[in-house]
């Protein structure tokens, strides 16, 4: 069973340390600054105009526009899939790795500032610093997309379902714009035991 964990730059990205993802067979795909939360990632997805800290040791693990655009085109193109890099990474993982489940961390799009003004796990988000607005909201305004978060992310879940891939949110934060069921990685073991009476290997 192929399992993918996507790690974004949200404050819940650090929750990756709460579970042994790699040891239990998860492929780790990080997005933008997400690689800083888990430097032992398998893949790192970032756009051409990424202005944050880059991993000099990424090598073949880096996935750029020329790779993830292929996946987006397979599912209707950038406009239909959404312009955000998190969605691009999700479609790339679905298309390339072909997993049975994709879990999200650090992708809640909750930009409520922490006590020190932080909007991301590494501090104040680069997009907030430079543009005064989180990227998903800027994307919505730029492309005049109505209700972009729910519609675009729900669309991804629908596309994943067609490929028999479950989509879930592993973050422990209550306020989230990610329209996926909240659960833990253990739900896979419980689900398998319920269905087959045996533990997932």
N, C-alpha and C positions, 0 to 999 in steps of 0.2 A: 504494500500500500504506500503510495507516494503522498507525502504531507509537506506542505509549504507554509512557512511563517514569514509574513511580510512585516518588516519593522520600519516605521516612519520616524519622524522627528518629534512627535508629540511627547508630552511628559511621561506617558505610560510606557515609552520605549524601554525604560530601565527595568520594567517588570520581566524582561526576557531572562533575568537571572533567577526568577522564582521557579523555574522549571528546567529540567535537563532536556532541552529540545534536541540538540545534536545527538546526544546519547540515545534518544528514543526515536531516531530516524527522521527528524525533520530537516528539510532543506531550508536554510536561512537566506532570505532575500531582503537586503537592506535598501532603503530609499533615501537619497540625499544624505543628510547628516546621520541617518540611522546606522551607518557603518560604525560610528563612534560608540554607539551603545553596545555593539557586538562585533568587535574587530575580527572575530574568527568566522565571519559570514561566508556563505558560499558564492553569492552574487551581490553586486552593488549596482543599482540602477540610478542614473542621474541624467538630467537633460543637458543639452549642449551649452546652455547659458548658466549652468550651475555655478554659483558664486561662493559656495561654502568651502569648508576644509576638505581637501581631496586626499585620498589614500594613495600614497606613492607606491604602495606594494599591491595595488589592486590587480594589475596585470590582466590576465584573461578572465578574471572574475567580474570585470567591469562590463556593464550592459548599457550601451548608449542608444541614441536615436535611431541609427541605422539598423539596430536589432529589434527594438521594441515597436518601431513603426510597422514592421512586418506583421506582428501580432495584432496590432490595432487594425490594420487593413483587412486582416482575416475576419474581423468582427464588425466591419462596417466603416472603418476609418476613424481618424482623430475626432472629427466632429461628433459622430455618433457615440464614440467611446468616452469622450471627455478629454479636455486639454491638460488635465492635471497629471503630474508625474506619478502619483500614487495609483491612479487608474491605469496608467501606462504600464507600470510595474506589475499590476495585478493581471492585466491581459497578457503580458509577456509570460508570466509564470504559468497561467492557464494554458496558453498556446504551446509553450516550449517544454515545460516540465510535465504537463498533463497529470496533475495531482488529483487525488480523491477528496482532498480538503485543503482549503486555504484559510489560515488564521491571520488575524491582524493584531498588531500592537503599535501604539504610538501613532494611530491614524484616526483618532476620535474627533479631530477638528474642533477641540475645545480650547479656545484661545483666551480663556479667563486668566489674567496675569497672576502669577504667584506672588509671594510676599516681597520678592526682589524684582518684580516686573517680568519674570521669565514667562515666555509663552511656548517654550520648547524645552526638551530635557537638557539642552546645552546652554540655555539662557534665553535672551530675547531673539525670537526668530529672525533670520536674515530678511525674509520678506516683510516682516513688520518693521524692522529697522529701516529698510530701504524704501518701502512703499507705504508704510503706515497701515497696511491691510494684509491679512493672511491670503496666501495664494488662491485657495479655493473660492474665496469671496471676490477677489480681484478678477479671477477667471469668469465668474458669473456676470460681473458687471461689464467686462470687456466684450464678451460674446453674447450678451443679452439673453442668457439662458435662464429660463424660469424654473424655480425650485431645483437647481442643479444638483445639490447634494443627494437628496432622496432619489431623484429620477435617474441620475447617472450611476450611482452606486447600486441601486436596485436593478438597473439594467445589467450591470456586471454579474450580479448574483443570478439573474435569469439566464445569462449566457453560460455561466458556470454550471448551472443545473442541467442544461442541455448536454453537458459533457460529464454528467454524473459526478460533479464536484460540489461539495458542501462549502459554504462560506460562513465564517464565524468571527466573532470579536472576542479576544482573550483579555482585553484590558479590564481593570478593576474599577475604573472611573465610572461614576454614575451619569454624568452629563456627557452625552456623545451625540454626534450627528451621523455616525456610521449606522446605517439601518440593518445591521445584522444581529442575529441572536447572540447574547452574551453567554459565555460558557468558559470552561477550562479545557486544557488538552486532555484531561482524563475522561471527557465525555466520549471519546472514541472507544476507550476500553469498556466503559459502561454500555455503550450502544452495541458493541460487538458481543459482550456477554449476554445482553438481553436477547439478541437475535439468534446467537449460535451456542450460547452456553460455554464459550471458550474465550480466553483472553486474546487480545490482538497482539500479534507478534511484531 
